[in-house]
Amino acid sequence: MDWHNFRLTTRLQFSGEVIEALYSSIAEIDAVKNTFRLTHALLPQTIERLTQSVIVTSTGASNRVEGNKLSDDEVEALYKSIRIQGTSINS
């Protein structure tokens, strides 16, 4: 594809690599949407992947608003390493 004359490149000034990544993400979203449209349900694996993605991106964005410099990849690594232990409440 000729990225130099492509409208998205001209308007947003993204590199070809970034545009390729965007279109890859859009294609994945479209595939999930089409699966849902055909089956009226999402696979449990898809729901889990989407949930994790939302948690990572929203946590990363929220932390960056507060001045934290963690990337989404670093947030994801932290998220995967968290182990929640049960607590006991004494009455």
PyMOL Python script that loads the backbone (N, CA, C, O; Angstrom):
from pymol import cmd

cmd.read_pdbstr("""\
ATOM      1  N   MET A   1       0.847  -1.175   0.000  1.00  0.00           N
ATOM      2  CA  MET A   1       0.000   0.000   0.000  1.00  0.00           C
ATOM      3  C   MET A   1       0.895   1.242   0.000  1.00  0.00           C
ATOM      4  O   MET A   1       1.925   1.255   0.674  1.00  0.00           O
ATOM      5  N   ASP A   2       0.527   2.255  -0.725  1.00  0.00           N
ATOM      6  CA  ASP A   2       1.278   3.503  -0.803  1.00  0.00           C
ATOM      7  C   ASP A   2       0.870   4.414   0.354  1.00  0.00           C
ATOM      8  O   ASP A   2      -0.132   5.124   0.270  1.00  0.00           O
ATOM      9  N   TRP A   3       1.663   4.389   1.444  1.00  0.00           N
ATOM     10  CA  TRP A   3       1.324   5.127   2.653  1.00  0.00           C
ATOM     11  C   TRP A   3       1.485   6.635   2.505  1.00  0.00           C
ATOM     12  O   TRP A   3       0.851   7.387   3.245  1.00  0.00           O
ATOM     13  N   HIS A   4       2.307   7.096   1.582  1.00  0.00           N
ATOM     14  CA  HIS A   4       2.572   8.536   1.450  1.00  0.00           C
ATOM     15  C   HIS A   4       1.366   9.310   0.938  1.00  0.00           C
ATOM     16  O   HIS A   4       1.172  10.463   1.324  1.00  0.00           O
ATOM     17  N   ASN A   5       0.563   8.712   0.091  1.00  0.00           N
ATOM     18  CA  ASN A   5      -0.599   9.402  -0.465  1.00  0.00           C
ATOM     19  C   ASN A   5      -1.906   8.979   0.197  1.00  0.00           C
ATOM     20  O   ASN A   5      -2.989   9.347  -0.259  1.00  0.00           O
ATOM     21  N   PHE A   6      -1.799   8.218   1.257  1.00  0.00           N
ATOM     22  CA  PHE A   6      -2.985   7.711   1.917  1.00  0.00           C
ATOM     23  C   PHE A   6      -3.577   8.790   2.820  1.00  0.00           C
ATOM     24  O   PHE A   6      -2.836   9.490   3.510  1.00  0.00           O
ATOM     25  N   ARG A   7      -4.868   8.931   2.823  1.00  0.00           N
ATOM     26  CA  ARG A   7      -5.543  10.023   3.524  1.00  0.00           C
ATOM     27  C   ARG A   7      -5.239  10.067   5.021  1.00  0.00           C
ATOM     28  O   ARG A   7      -5.014  11.147   5.566  1.00  0.00           O
ATOM     29  N   LEU A   8      -5.228   8.915   5.696  1.00  0.00           N
ATOM     30  CA  LEU A   8      -4.971   8.881   7.131  1.00  0.00           C
ATOM     31  C   LEU A   8      -3.569   9.413   7.440  1.00  0.00           C
ATOM     32  O   LEU A   8      -3.387  10.142   8.414  1.00  0.00           O
ATOM     33  N   THR A   9      -2.592   9.059   6.628  1.00  0.00           N
ATOM     34  CA  THR A   9      -1.232   9.555   6.823  1.00  0.00           C
ATOM     35  C   THR A   9      -1.176  11.056   6.653  1.00  0.00           C
ATOM     36  O   THR A   9      -0.504  11.742   7.424  1.00  0.00           O
ATOM     37  N   THR A  10      -1.861  11.570   5.670  1.00  0.00           N
ATOM     38  CA  THR A  10      -1.834  12.999   5.390  1.00  0.00           C
ATOM     39  C   THR A  10      -2.510  13.786   6.504  1.00  0.00           C
ATOM     40  O   THR A  10      -1.990  14.819   6.925  1.00  0.00           O
ATOM     41  N   ARG A  11      -3.626  13.334   6.978  1.00  0.00           N
ATOM     42  CA  ARG A  11      -4.376  14.083   7.983  1.00  0.00           C
ATOM     43  C   ARG A  11      -3.780  13.982   9.372  1.00  0.00           C
ATOM     44  O   ARG A  11      -3.755  14.979  10.094  1.00  0.00           O
ATOM     45  N   LEU A  12      -3.298  12.811   9.776  1.00  0.00           N
ATOM     46  CA  LEU A  12      -2.853  12.606  11.145  1.00  0.00           C
ATOM     47  C   LEU A  12      -1.334  12.519  11.294  1.00  0.00           C
ATOM     48  O   LEU A  12      -0.831  12.466  12.417  1.00  0.00           O
ATOM     49  N   GLN A  13      -0.614  12.505  10.209  1.00  0.00           N
ATOM     50  CA  GLN A  13       0.844  12.470  10.231  1.00  0.00           C
ATOM     51  C   GLN A  13       1.401  11.238  10.952  1.00  0.00           C
ATOM     52  O   GLN A  13       2.389  11.348  11.678  1.00  0.00           O
ATOM     53  N   PHE A  14       0.785  10.074  10.763  1.00  0.00           N
ATOM     54  CA  PHE A  14       1.278   8.835  11.336  1.00  0.00           C
ATOM     55  C   PHE A  14       2.253   8.182  10.379  1.00  0.00           C
ATOM     56  O   PHE A  14       2.148   8.340   9.163  1.00  0.00           O
ATOM     57  N   SER A  15       3.204   7.445  10.935  1.00  0.00           N
ATOM     58  CA  SER A  15       4.126   6.681  10.107  1.00  0.00           C
ATOM     59  C   SER A  15       3.396   5.457   9.552  1.00  0.00           C
ATOM     60  O   SER A  15       2.338   5.077  10.053  1.00  0.00           O
ATOM     61  N   GLY A  16       3.957   4.859   8.535  1.00  0.00           N
ATOM     62  CA  GLY A  16       3.371   3.653   7.954  1.00  0.00           C
ATOM     63  C   GLY A  16       3.222   2.538   8.966  1.00  0.00           C
ATOM     64  O   GLY A  16       2.241   1.795   8.939  1.00  0.00           O
ATOM     65  N   GLU A  17       4.208   2.413   9.877  1.00  0.00           N
ATOM     66  CA  GLU A  17       4.162   1.384  10.915  1.00  0.00           C
ATOM     67  C   GLU A  17       2.958   1.562  11.830  1.00  0.00           C
ATOM     68  O   GLU A  17       2.261   0.600  12.153  1.00  0.00           O
ATOM     69  N   VAL A  18       2.725   2.801  12.241  1.00  0.00           N
ATOM     70  CA  VAL A  18       1.607   3.093  13.140  1.00  0.00           C
ATOM     71  C   VAL A  18       0.277   2.835  12.425  1.00  0.00           C
ATOM     72  O   VAL A  18      -0.644   2.260  13.005  1.00  0.00           O
ATOM     73  N   ILE A  19       0.185   3.254  11.187  1.00  0.00           N
ATOM     74  CA  ILE A  19      -1.049   3.038  10.418  1.00  0.00           C
ATOM     75  C   ILE A  19      -1.312   1.546  10.242  1.00  0.00           C
ATOM     76  O   ILE A  19      -2.451   1.093  10.352  1.00  0.00           O
ATOM     77  N   GLU A  20      -0.263   0.792   9.971  1.00  0.00           N
ATOM     78  CA  GLU A  20      -0.410  -0.661   9.829  1.00  0.00           C
ATOM     79  C   GLU A  20      -0.937  -1.268  11.126  1.00  0.00           C
ATOM     80  O   GLU A  20      -1.814  -2.132  11.092  1.00  0.00           O
ATOM     81  N   ALA A  21      -0.411  -0.824  12.266  1.00  0.00           N
ATOM     82  CA  ALA A  21      -0.869  -1.322  13.571  1.00  0.00           C
ATOM     83  C   ALA A  21      -2.326  -0.936  13.813  1.00  0.00           C
ATOM     84  O   ALA A  21      -3.106  -1.738  14.327  1.00  0.00           O
ATOM     85  N   LEU A  22      -2.696   0.302  13.441  1.00  0.00           N
ATOM     86  CA  LEU A  22      -4.086   0.742  13.606  1.00  0.00           C
ATOM     87  C   LEU A  22      -5.036  -0.118  12.784  1.00  0.00           C
ATOM     88  O   LEU A  22      -6.064  -0.575  13.285  1.00  0.00           O
ATOM     89  N   TYR A  23      -4.687  -0.335  11.525  1.00  0.00           N
ATOM     90  CA  TYR A  23      -5.567  -1.137  10.679  1.00  0.00           C
ATOM     91  C   TYR A  23      -5.622  -2.591  11.129  1.00  0.00           C
ATOM     92  O   TYR A  23      -6.645  -3.253  10.956  1.00  0.00           O
ATOM     93  N   SER A  24      -4.544  -3.089  11.697  1.00  0.00           N
ATOM     94  CA  SER A  24      -4.557  -4.443  12.241  1.00  0.00           C
ATOM     95  C   SER A  24      -5.530  -4.523  13.414  1.00  0.00           C
ATOM     96  O   SER A  24      -6.297  -5.479  13.532  1.00  0.00           O
ATOM     97  N   SER A  25      -5.491  -3.505  14.282  1.00  0.00           N
ATOM     98  CA  SER A  25      -6.418  -3.463  15.420  1.00  0.00           C
ATOM     99  C   SER A  25      -7.860  -3.333  14.940  1.00  0.00           C
ATOM    100  O   SER A  25      -8.753  -3.997  15.467  1.00  0.00           O
ATOM    101  N   ILE A  26      -8.086  -2.493  13.959  1.00  0.00           N
ATOM    102  CA  ILE A  26      -9.437  -2.310  13.419  1.00  0.00           C
ATOM    103  C   ILE A  26      -9.942  -3.616  12.807  1.00  0.00           C
ATOM    104  O   ILE A  26     -11.115  -3.958  12.959  1.00  0.00           O
ATOM    105  N   ALA A  27      -9.067  -4.346  12.117  1.00  0.00           N
ATOM    106  CA  ALA A  27      -9.462  -5.622  11.522  1.00  0.00           C
ATOM    107  C   ALA A  27      -9.838  -6.630  12.602  1.00  0.00           C
ATOM    108  O   ALA A  27     -10.788  -7.396  12.439  1.00  0.00           O
ATOM    109  N   GLU A  28      -9.085  -6.629  13.713  1.00  0.00           N
ATOM    110  CA  GLU A  28      -9.404  -7.540  14.813  1.00  0.00           C
ATOM    111  C   GLU A  28     -10.746  -7.178  15.440  1.00  0.00           C
ATOM    112  O   GLU A  28     -11.549  -8.061  15.744  1.00  0.00           O
ATOM    113  N   ILE A  29     -10.989  -5.897  15.632  1.00  0.00           N
ATOM    114  CA  ILE A  29     -12.268  -5.435  16.176  1.00  0.00           C
ATOM    115  C   ILE A  29     -13.407  -5.830  15.237  1.00  0.00           C
ATOM    116  O   ILE A  29     -14.463  -6.279  15.684  1.00  0.00           O
ATOM    117  N   ASP A  30     -13.186  -5.661  13.948  1.00  0.00           N
ATOM    118  CA  ASP A  30     -14.203  -6.008  12.961  1.00  0.00           C
ATOM    119  C   ASP A  30     -14.510  -7.508  12.987  1.00  0.00           C
ATOM    120  O   ASP A  30     -15.664  -7.911  12.840  1.00  0.00           O
ATOM    121  N   ALA A  31     -13.482  -8.325  13.174  1.00  0.00           N
ATOM    122  CA  ALA A  31     -13.689  -9.771  13.243  1.00  0.00           C
ATOM    123  C   ALA A  31     -14.537 -10.140  14.459  1.00  0.00           C
ATOM    124  O   ALA A  31     -15.436 -10.976  14.361  1.00  0.00           O
ATOM    125  N   VAL A  32     -14.252  -9.518  15.602  1.00  0.00           N
ATOM    126  CA  VAL A  32     -15.046  -9.775  16.803  1.00  0.00           C
ATOM    127  C   VAL A  32     -16.489  -9.329  16.581  1.00  0.00           C
ATOM    128  O   VAL A  32     -17.431 -10.028  16.954  1.00  0.00           O
ATOM    129  N   LYS A  33     -16.648  -8.146  15.963  1.00  0.00           N
ATOM    130  CA  LYS A  33     -17.997  -7.622  15.695  1.00  0.00           C
ATOM    131  C   LYS A  33     -18.769  -8.567  14.779  1.00  0.00           C
ATOM    132  O   LYS A  33     -19.948  -8.834  15.011  1.00  0.00           O
ATOM    133  N   ASN A  34     -18.111  -9.069  13.744  1.00  0.00           N
ATOM    134  CA  ASN A  34     -18.784  -9.979  12.815  1.00  0.00           C
ATOM    135  C   ASN A  34     -19.146 -11.300  13.484  1.00  0.00           C
ATOM    136  O   ASN A  34     -20.210 -11.860  13.220  1.00  0.00           O
ATOM    137  N   THR A  35     -18.264 -11.801  14.350  1.00  0.00           N
ATOM    138  CA  THR A  35     -18.567 -13.027  15.092  1.00  0.00           C
ATOM    139  C   THR A  35     -19.788 -12.816  15.969  1.00  0.00           C
ATOM    140  O   THR A  35     -20.677 -13.666  16.032  1.00  0.00           O
ATOM    141  N   PHE A  36     -19.824 -11.665  16.652  1.00  0.00           N
ATOM    142  CA  PHE A  36     -20.968 -11.364  17.512  1.00  0.00           C
ATOM    143  C   PHE A  36     -22.241 -11.240  16.681  1.00  0.00           C
ATOM    144  O   PHE A  36     -23.297 -11.735  17.076  1.00  0.00           O
ATOM    145  N   ARG A  37     -22.139 -10.588  15.545  1.00  0.00           N
ATOM    146  CA  ARG A  37     -23.316 -10.398  14.682  1.00  0.00           C
ATOM    147  C   ARG A  37     -23.870 -11.747  14.220  1.00  0.00           C
ATOM    148  O   ARG A  37     -25.085 -11.928  14.135  1.00  0.00           O
ATOM    149  N   LEU A  38     -22.974 -12.694  13.922  1.00  0.00           N
ATOM    150  CA  LEU A  38     -23.418 -14.006  13.439  1.00  0.00           C
ATOM    151  C   LEU A  38     -23.950 -14.893  14.560  1.00  0.00           C
ATOM    152  O   LEU A  38     -24.923 -15.623  14.367  1.00  0.00           O
ATOM    153  N   THR A  39     -23.321 -14.833  15.718  1.00  0.00           N
ATOM    154  CA  THR A  39     -23.690 -15.763  16.790  1.00  0.00           C
ATOM    155  C   THR A  39     -24.481 -15.118  17.918  1.00  0.00           C
ATOM    156  O   THR A  39     -25.061 -15.820  18.746  1.00  0.00           O
ATOM    157  N   HIS A  40     -24.512 -13.798  17.961  1.00  0.00           N
ATOM    158  CA  HIS A  40     -25.150 -13.051  19.051  1.00  0.00           C
ATOM    159  C   HIS A  40     -24.542 -13.387  20.404  1.00  0.00           C
ATOM    160  O   HIS A  40     -25.190 -13.262  21.443  1.00  0.00           O
ATOM    161  N   ALA A  41     -23.281 -13.818  20.369  1.00  0.00           N
ATOM    162  CA  ALA A  41     -22.561 -14.114  21.601  1.00  0.00           C
ATOM    163  C   ALA A  41     -21.064 -13.981  21.331  1.00  0.00           C
ATOM    164  O   ALA A  41     -20.605 -14.134  20.199  1.00  0.00           O
ATOM    165  N   LEU A  42     -20.328 -13.699  22.377  1.00  0.00           N
ATOM    166  CA  LEU A  42     -18.874 -13.645  22.261  1.00  0.00           C
ATOM    167  C   LEU A  42     -18.284 -14.848  22.982  1.00  0.00           C
ATOM    168  O   LEU A  42     -18.811 -15.304  23.997  1.00  0.00           O
ATOM    169  N   LEU A  43     -17.196 -15.347  22.447  1.00  0.00           N
ATOM    170  CA  LEU A  43     -16.508 -16.456  23.094  1.00  0.00           C
ATOM    171  C   LEU A  43     -15.944 -15.982  24.428  1.00  0.00           C
ATOM    172  O   LEU A  43     -15.545 -14.824  24.550  1.00  0.00           O
ATOM    173  N   PRO A  44     -15.906 -16.851  25.419  1.00  0.00           N
ATOM    174  CA  PRO A  44     -15.339 -16.467  26.721  1.00  0.00           C
ATOM    175  C   PRO A  44     -13.913 -15.930  26.612  1.00  0.00           C
ATOM    176  O   PRO A  44     -13.539 -15.009  27.337  1.00  0.00           O
ATOM    177  N   GLN A  45     -13.115 -16.507  25.705  1.00  0.00           N
ATOM    178  CA  GLN A  45     -11.738 -16.043  25.518  1.00  0.00           C
ATOM    179  C   GLN A  45     -11.715 -14.609  25.006  1.00  0.00           C
ATOM    180  O   GLN A  45     -10.858 -13.817  25.398  1.00  0.00           O
ATOM    181  N   THR A  46     -12.655 -14.280  24.133  1.00  0.00           N
ATOM    182  CA  THR A  46     -12.733 -12.915  23.593  1.00  0.00           C
ATOM    183  C   THR A  46     -13.119 -11.938  24.680  1.00  0.00           C
ATOM    184  O   THR A  46     -12.540 -10.856  24.777  1.00  0.00           O
ATOM    185  N   ILE A  47     -14.083 -12.302  25.494  1.00  0.00           N
ATOM    186  CA  ILE A  47     -14.507 -11.433  26.597  1.00  0.00           C
ATOM    187  C   ILE A  47     -13.353 -11.215  27.568  1.00  0.00           C
ATOM    188  O   ILE A  47     -13.127 -10.093  28.022  1.00  0.00           O
ATOM    189  N   GLU A  48     -12.627 -12.273  27.887  1.00  0.00           N
ATOM    190  CA  GLU A  48     -11.485 -12.159  28.807  1.00  0.00           C
ATOM    191  C   GLU A  48     -10.412 -11.240  28.217  1.00  0.00           C
ATOM    192  O   GLU A  48      -9.863 -10.391  28.920  1.00  0.00           O
ATOM    193  N   ARG A  49     -10.117 -11.410  26.938  1.00  0.00           N
ATOM    194  CA  ARG A  49      -9.096 -10.581  26.272  1.00  0.00           C
ATOM    195  C   ARG A  49      -9.530  -9.119  26.222  1.00  0.00           C
ATOM    196  O   ARG A  49      -8.723  -8.224  26.473  1.00  0.00           O
ATOM    197  N   LEU A  50     -10.788  -8.877  25.902  1.00  0.00           N
ATOM    198  CA  LEU A  50     -11.298  -7.504  25.863  1.00  0.00           C
ATOM    199  C   LEU A  50     -11.297  -6.867  27.247  1.00  0.00           C
ATOM    200  O   LEU A  50     -10.956  -5.693  27.392  1.00  0.00           O
ATOM    201  N   THR A  51     -11.676  -7.631  28.255  1.00  0.00           N
ATOM    202  CA  THR A  51     -11.683  -7.124  29.625  1.00  0.00           C
ATOM    203  C   THR A  51     -10.279  -6.732  30.060  1.00  0.00           C
ATOM    204  O   THR A  51     -10.075  -5.661  30.631  1.00  0.00           O
ATOM    205  N   GLN A  52      -9.324  -7.592  29.791  1.00  0.00           N
ATOM    206  CA  GLN A  52      -7.936  -7.301  30.156  1.00  0.00           C
ATOM    207  C   GLN A  52      -7.442  -6.058  29.418  1.00  0.00           C
ATOM    208  O   GLN A  52      -6.766  -5.215  30.007  1.00  0.00           O
ATOM    209  N   SER A  53      -7.771  -5.942  28.145  1.00  0.00           N
ATOM    210  CA  SER A  53      -7.351  -4.785  27.359  1.00  0.00           C
ATOM    211  C   SER A  53      -7.927  -3.493  27.923  1.00  0.00           C
ATOM    212  O   SER A  53      -7.227  -2.484  28.017  1.00  0.00           O
ATOM    213  N   VAL A  54      -9.197  -3.524  28.296  1.00  0.00           N
ATOM    214  CA  VAL A  54      -9.842  -2.334  28.857  1.00  0.00           C
ATOM    215  C   VAL A  54      -9.205  -1.962  30.193  1.00  0.00           C
ATOM    216  O   VAL A  54      -8.956  -0.786  30.457  1.00  0.00           O
ATOM    217  N   ILE A  55      -8.942  -2.951  31.028  1.00  0.00           N
ATOM    218  CA  ILE A  55      -8.326  -2.683  32.330  1.00  0.00           C
ATOM    219  C   ILE A  55      -6.949  -2.052  32.147  1.00  0.00           C
ATOM    220  O   ILE A  55      -6.625  -1.061  32.802  1.00  0.00           O
ATOM    221  N   VAL A  56      -6.146  -2.620  31.263  1.00  0.00           N
ATOM    222  CA  VAL A  56      -4.787  -2.119  31.051  1.00  0.00           C
ATOM    223  C   VAL A  56      -4.803  -0.708  30.465  1.00  0.00           C
ATOM    224  O   VAL A  56      -4.107   0.178  30.963  1.00  0.00           O
ATOM    225  N   THR A  57      -5.590  -0.495  29.413  1.00  0.00           N
ATOM    226  CA  THR A  57      -5.570   0.822  28.775  1.00  0.00           C
ATOM    227  C   THR A  57      -6.172   1.903  29.662  1.00  0.00           C
ATOM    228  O   THR A  57      -5.663   3.024  29.694  1.00  0.00           O
ATOM    229  N   SER A  58      -7.245   1.589  30.382  1.00  0.00           N
ATOM    230  CA  SER A  58      -7.843   2.614  31.247  1.00  0.00           C
ATOM    231  C   SER A  58      -6.959   2.895  32.462  1.00  0.00           C
ATOM    232  O   SER A  58      -6.835   4.045  32.884  1.00  0.00           O
ATOM    233  N   THR A  59      -6.348   1.857  33.025  1.00  0.00           N
ATOM    234  CA  THR A  59      -5.431   2.063  34.149  1.00  0.00           C
ATOM    235  C   THR A  59      -4.219   2.867  33.714  1.00  0.00           C
ATOM    236  O   THR A  59      -3.792   3.788  34.411  1.00  0.00           O
ATOM    237  N   GLY A  60      -3.661   2.515  32.551  1.00  0.00           N
ATOM    238  CA  GLY A  60      -2.504   3.258  32.042  1.00  0.00           C
ATOM    239  C   GLY A  60      -2.838   4.715  31.793  1.00  0.00           C
ATOM    240  O   GLY A  60      -2.072   5.599  32.177  1.00  0.00           O
ATOM    241  N   ALA A  61      -3.967   4.980  31.158  1.00  0.00           N
ATOM    242  CA  ALA A  61      -4.367   6.359  30.863  1.00  0.00           C
ATOM    243  C   ALA A  61      -4.611   7.135  32.146  1.00  0.00           C
ATOM    244  O   ALA A  61      -4.195   8.288  32.263  1.00  0.00           O
ATOM    245  N   SER A  62      -5.274   6.519  33.098  1.00  0.00           N
ATOM    246  CA  SER A  62      -5.562   7.173  34.376  1.00  0.00           C
ATOM    247  C   SER A  62      -4.270   7.520  35.109  1.00  0.00           C
ATOM    248  O   SER A  62      -4.138   8.612  35.662  1.00  0.00           O
ATOM    249  N   ASN A  63      -3.327   6.597  35.109  1.00  0.00           N
ATOM    250  CA  ASN A  63      -2.056   6.857  35.781  1.00  0.00           C
ATOM    251  C   ASN A  63      -1.241   7.934  35.075  1.00  0.00           C
ATOM    252  O   ASN A  63      -0.563   8.724  35.730  1.00  0.00           O
ATOM    253  N   ARG A  64      -1.301   7.972  33.756  1.00  0.00           N
ATOM    254  CA  ARG A  64      -0.566   9.010  33.015  1.00  0.00           C
ATOM    255  C   ARG A  64      -1.167  10.390  33.278  1.00  0.00           C
ATOM    256  O   ARG A  64      -0.442  11.384  33.324  1.00  0.00           O
ATOM    257  N   VAL A  65      -2.495  10.455  33.451  1.00  0.00           N
ATOM    258  CA  VAL A  65      -3.126  11.731  33.791  1.00  0.00           C
ATOM    259  C   VAL A  65      -2.564  12.236  35.125  1.00  0.00           C
ATOM    260  O   VAL A  65      -2.400  13.440  35.323  1.00  0.00           O
ATOM    261  N   GLU A  66      -2.275  11.307  36.029  1.00  0.00           N
ATOM    262  CA  GLU A  66      -1.748  11.669  37.337  1.00  0.00           C
ATOM    263  C   GLU A  66      -0.237  11.876  37.320  1.00  0.00           C
ATOM    264  O   GLU A  66       0.356  12.136  38.366  1.00  0.00           O
ATOM    265  N   GLY A  67       0.399  11.764  36.148  1.00  0.00           N
ATOM    266  CA  GLY A  67       1.834  12.029  36.045  1.00  0.00           C
ATOM    267  C   GLY A  67       2.718  10.804  36.019  1.00  0.00           C
ATOM    268  O   GLY A  67       3.938  10.941  35.924  1.00  0.00           O
ATOM    269  N   ASN A  68       2.154   9.613  36.102  1.00  0.00           N
ATOM    270  CA  ASN A  68       2.940   8.389  36.059  1.00  0.00           C
ATOM    271  C   ASN A  68       3.443   8.161  34.638  1.00  0.00           C
ATOM    272  O   ASN A  68       2.756   8.505  33.677  1.00  0.00           O
ATOM    273  N   LYS A  69       4.619   7.593  34.497  1.00  0.00           N
ATOM    274  CA  LYS A  69       5.222   7.403  33.173  1.00  0.00           C
ATOM    275  C   LYS A  69       5.128   5.966  32.658  1.00  0.00           C
ATOM    276  O   LYS A  69       5.767   5.637  31.659  1.00  0.00           O
ATOM    277  N   LEU A  70       4.356   5.112  33.306  1.00  0.00           N
ATOM    278  CA  LEU A  70       4.262   3.716  32.871  1.00  0.00           C
ATOM    279  C   LEU A  70       3.569   3.598  31.516  1.00  0.00           C
ATOM    280  O   LEU A  70       2.550   4.242  31.268  1.00  0.00           O
ATOM    281  N   SER A  71       4.135   2.772  30.651  1.00  0.00           N
ATOM    282  CA  SER A  71       3.488   2.485  29.365  1.00  0.00           C
ATOM    283  C   SER A  71       2.412   1.423  29.590  1.00  0.00           C
ATOM    284  O   SER A  71       2.355   0.808  30.655  1.00  0.00           O
ATOM    285  N   ASP A  72       1.570   1.211  28.598  1.00  0.00           N
ATOM    286  CA  ASP A  72       0.544   0.171  28.715  1.00  0.00           C
ATOM    287  C   ASP A  72       1.180  -1.206  28.872  1.00  0.00           C
ATOM    288  O   ASP A  72       0.637  -2.059  29.574  1.00  0.00           O
ATOM    289  N   ASP A  73       2.329  -1.433  28.224  1.00  0.00           N
ATOM    290  CA  ASP A  73       3.023  -2.719  28.377  1.00  0.00           C
ATOM    291  C   ASP A  73       3.482  -2.923  29.815  1.00  0.00           C
ATOM    292  O   ASP A  73       3.388  -4.030  30.344  1.00  0.00           O
ATOM    293  N   GLU A  74       3.982  -1.860  30.453  1.00  0.00           N
ATOM    294  CA  GLU A  74       4.415  -1.960  31.849  1.00  0.00           C
ATOM    295  C   GLU A  74       3.213  -2.164  32.776  1.00  0.00           C
ATOM    296  O   GLU A  74       3.289  -2.932  33.735  1.00  0.00           O
ATOM    297  N   VAL A  75       2.112  -1.479  32.491  1.00  0.00           N
ATOM    298  CA  VAL A  75       0.887  -1.662  33.284  1.00  0.00           C
ATOM    299  C   VAL A  75       0.405  -3.106  33.147  1.00  0.00           C
ATOM    300  O   VAL A  75       0.002  -3.727  34.131  1.00  0.00           O
ATOM    301  N   GLU A  76       0.447  -3.636  31.928  1.00  0.00           N
ATOM    302  CA  GLU A  76       0.012  -5.016  31.703  1.00  0.00           C
ATOM    303  C   GLU A  76       0.881  -6.006  32.467  1.00  0.00           C
ATOM    304  O   GLU A  76       0.376  -6.977  33.032  1.00  0.00           O
ATOM    305  N   ALA A  77       2.192  -5.759  32.483  1.00  0.00           N
ATOM    306  CA  ALA A  77       3.097  -6.637  33.242  1.00  0.00           C
ATOM    307  C   ALA A  77       2.765  -6.606  34.730  1.00  0.00           C
ATOM    308  O   ALA A  77       2.773  -7.644  35.390  1.00  0.00           O
ATOM    309  N   LEU A  78       2.473  -5.426  35.257  1.00  0.00           N
ATOM    310  CA  LEU A  78       2.070  -5.319  36.660  1.00  0.00           C
ATOM    311  C   LEU A  78       0.738  -6.025  36.907  1.00  0.00           C
ATOM    312  O   LEU A  78       0.574  -6.739  37.897  1.00  0.00           O
ATOM    313  N   TYR A  79      -0.207  -5.815  35.997  1.00  0.00           N
ATOM    314  CA  TYR A  79      -1.536  -6.426  36.119  1.00  0.00           C
ATOM    315  C   TYR A  79      -1.433  -7.951  36.163  1.00  0.00           C
ATOM    316  O   TYR A  79      -2.117  -8.607  36.949  1.00  0.00           O
ATOM    317  N   LYS A  80      -0.568  -8.506  35.310  1.00  0.00           N
ATOM    318  CA  LYS A  80      -0.413  -9.962  35.261  1.00  0.00           C
ATOM    319  C   LYS A  80       0.283 -10.511  36.498  1.00  0.00           C
ATOM    320  O   LYS A  80       0.117 -11.685  36.830  1.00  0.00           O
ATOM    321  N   SER A  81       1.062  -9.676  37.185  1.00  0.00           N
ATOM    322  CA  SER A  81       1.802 -10.169  38.342  1.00  0.00           C
ATOM    323  C   SER A  81       1.039  -9.989  39.660  1.00  0.00           C
ATOM    324  O   SER A  81       1.496 -10.462  40.701  1.00  0.00           O
ATOM    325  N   ILE A  82      -0.101  -9.319  39.630  1.00  0.00           N
ATOM    326  CA  ILE A  82      -0.880  -9.085  40.850  1.00  0.00           C
ATOM    327  C   ILE A  82      -1.539 -10.380  41.312  1.00  0.00           C
ATOM    328  O   ILE A  82      -2.184 -11.076  40.528  1.00  0.00           O
ATOM    329  N   ARG A  83      -1.372 -10.687  42.569  1.00  0.00           N
ATOM    330  CA  ARG A  83      -2.027 -11.839  43.175  1.00  0.00           C
ATOM    331  C   ARG A  83      -2.864 -11.321  44.334  1.00  0.00           C
ATOM    332  O   ARG A  83      -2.324 -10.756  45.285  1.00  0.00           O
ATOM    333  N   ILE A  84      -4.155 -11.504  44.266  1.00  0.00           N
ATOM    334  CA  ILE A  84      -5.039 -11.037  45.321  1.00  0.00           C
ATOM    335  C   ILE A  84      -5.274 -12.185  46.291  1.00  0.00           C
ATOM    336  O   ILE A  84      -5.709 -13.271  45.906  1.00  0.00           O
ATOM    337  N   GLN A  85      -4.978 -11.919  47.557  1.00  0.00           N
ATOM    338  CA  GLN A  85      -5.170 -12.934  48.578  1.00  0.00           C
ATOM    339  C   GLN A  85      -6.425 -12.615  49.371  1.00  0.00           C
ATOM    340  O   GLN A  85      -6.775 -11.449  49.557  1.00  0.00           O
ATOM    341  N   GLY A  86      -7.080 -13.630  49.823  1.00  0.00           N
ATOM    342  CA  GLY A  86      -8.288 -13.447  50.613  1.00  0.00           C
ATOM    343  C   GLY A  86      -7.976 -12.815  51.958  1.00  0.00           C
ATOM    344  O   GLY A  86      -6.866 -12.947  52.475  1.00  0.00           O
ATOM    345  N   THR A  87      -8.941 -12.143  52.509  1.00  0.00           N
ATOM    346  CA  THR A  87      -8.781 -11.548  53.827  1.00  0.00           C
ATOM    347  C   THR A  87      -9.852 -12.099  54.747  1.00  0.00           C
ATOM    348  O   THR A  87     -10.915 -12.532  54.304  1.00  0.00           O
ATOM    349  N   SER A  88      -9.557 -12.076  56.012  1.00  0.00           N
ATOM    350  CA  SER A  88     -10.581 -12.515  56.974  1.00  0.00           C
ATOM    351  C   SER A  88     -10.994 -11.295  57.780  1.00  0.00           C
ATOM    352  O   SER A  88     -10.161 -10.478  58.173  1.00  0.00           O
ATOM    353  N   ILE A  89     -12.293 -11.188  58.018  1.00  0.00           N
ATOM    354  CA  ILE A  89     -12.841 -10.075  58.761  1.00  0.00           C
ATOM    355  C   ILE A  89     -13.329 -10.624  60.104  1.00  0.00           C
ATOM    356  O   ILE A  89     -14.161 -11.529  60.164  1.00  0.00           O
ATOM    357  N   ASN A  90     -12.789 -10.052  61.169  1.00  0.00           N
ATOM    358  CA  ASN A  90     -13.197 -10.481  62.518  1.00  0.00           C
ATOM    359  C   ASN A  90     -14.360  -9.614  62.977  1.00  0.00           C
ATOM    360  O   ASN A  90     -14.298  -8.388  62.883  1.00  0.00           O
ATOM    361  N   SER A  91     -15.416 -10.242  63.470  1.00  0.00           N
ATOM    362  CA  SER A  91     -16.574  -9.474  63.922  1.00  0.00           C
ATOM    363  C   SER A  91     -16.351  -8.964  65.318  1.00  0.00           C
ATOM    364  O   SER A  91     -17.219  -8.291  65.876  1.00  0.00           O
TER     365      SER A  91
END
""", "prot")
cmd.dss("prot")
cmd.show_as("cartoon", "prot")
cmd.util.cbc("prot")
cmd.orient("prot")
